Amino acid sequence: MHHASIRTANIHRAIAFYEQLGFTISERFTAGITLACWMEGLGGRIELIQIPEPKLAPDAFGDEHYVGYYHLSFDLTSATTNLPMWLTSLQERFTEATRRNPDEFQPLKILLEPTQQMIGSQVYEVAFIADTDGLPLEFIRVLSPQ
C-alpha cells in the first residue's frame, strides 16, 4: 500500500499529533486549493489533507452500526515490548505538549486501554486512541508466536 489518506480540520494540529506518534513529514504539497502532506512512520505512510469547511465525522469507534472506514492499525511488535507502558509514555508526552502549547495539542484520547485479544492462533495486545479529528487508531502487538 502506498498510503492511507486522512482528511483533517486543521492540518497543523494533525501534523503535531502524528509527529508525537513518531511520524515525520516527507513531502508537503497542495491538493487543489488546500494544504496536504505525506508523513512516514510506524512502518507506513499517511497523507493529511486539510478540509476548508470541515464537518464532524461519524463516530466509527462508538457507533456499532457504522459502516465504512473503521481505523488504521499500527503493528508495534518490534517497536515496544510493553504496549501499556508505551501508551502511558505517549499519554505523558501529550499531557506535556498540551501544557506547553494548548493551541496546538489536546490531551490524548484513549478509546480502548490495552487489552489482550485472540485472533486466529495468535494472542495480541490491542489499544485504540483517537487522533485530533476523532478518527480511531489501533496499536497492536503480537504476544505469542504463530
N, C-alpha and C positions, 0 to 999 in steps of 0.2 A: 504494500500500500504506500502511496506517495505521501499523503497527509490526510488529516481529519480537519474539517473546516468548522470554526465556531464563530457565530455572529454575536457581537457584543455591543452593549450600550455605550461603553466607554473603553476604548482600546488601550488607553494609558493605564487604567486600573487593571485591565485584563493582563497586560504585559507584566505589570508589577506582581500580580498574583502568580502567574506561571513562572516568573523568574524565581519566586520563593520555592517553587517545586523543583527547580534545577534546570529550567528551560532557558535558552539564550536565543536572541534574535539572530536569524541567519540571513534574512532579506526583508527590507521594507519596500512597499510599493503602494500604488493606489489601485483600487478596483472600481472603475467608473469614477465617481466623484468622491469616494470615501477612502479612508486610510485602511491599510491592511499590512500584515507581515506574516512571515513564516518564522516559527520558533522550533528549535530542536532540543530534545532532552528526553530522558527516561526511555530511550530506545525508539523514539518516534519523532514525527514532525506534525505540528499543528499549524493551522492558518487562522489568524484572528482577523475578522472584518468588522469594522465599526459600522453600525447601522444608524443613519442620521435621525430617524424618528422611531426609536425602539418601542416595542410593545412587550409586555411581560410574556415570558414563555410559559407553556403549560407545566404543571408540576409532574415531571416524568418520574420522579422517585416516589412521591407521596400518593399519586393517583393510581390505584391498582387497575383502573380501566383504561388508562392512557395507552395509546398505540402509536408507535413511531420511535424516533431516536430515544434511547434509554440512557446510555452512558458510554464514556471512554474508559478503558481499563488499562492500567499500567502494571506490569509484572516487576515487582521489587525483589524477587528471589535472590538475585545476585547483588542487589544494592544494600540490603539490610538483613540481619539475622533475627530481627525482632520488630514486627510490624507495630505493636502497641507503643514501643519506645520511639520508633520513627515518627509515628503520628503525634505523640506527645511533644517531641522536639519541633515538629512542624508547627504545631499549635503555639508553642512558645515563641517561635520566630514570628508568627503572625501577630501575636499579642504585642511583642516588642515593636514590630513595624507599625502597628496601629497606634501605639503610644507615641512613636516618633513622628508619624505622618498620617493623621486621621483622615485627611482629604483623599489620600490615595489607597489606604488599606482599611480593611474591616476585620474583626476577629474571624478566625477560621470557623466555618460552619460544618460540624461533623454530622452527617446523616445517619451513619451506622458505625458504631465503635467496632474495633477489630473483633471478629468472630470466626470460628472455625466452620468450614463447610466441606462436605464430601461431594466431589464432582467426579463421577466415574470411579476409578480406583485410587484417586489421589485425594489427600486432605490439604485444603488451602486455608490460609488466613486471609480474611477479606475485610476491607473497610471502605466506607464511602464518605466523601466530602462534597461540598458544593463550591463551584467557582464563583466569581464575582457576579455573574448573572443567574446564579442558582442552578446551573447545569450540574448533574451528578457526575462525579469522577470516582472510579473504583481503583483501589490499590490492592493487589493480590500477591500472595507469596506462597510458594509450594512448601508444605510442611513435611510431606512424606514422599519418598522417591516412587517413581512409577513401577 
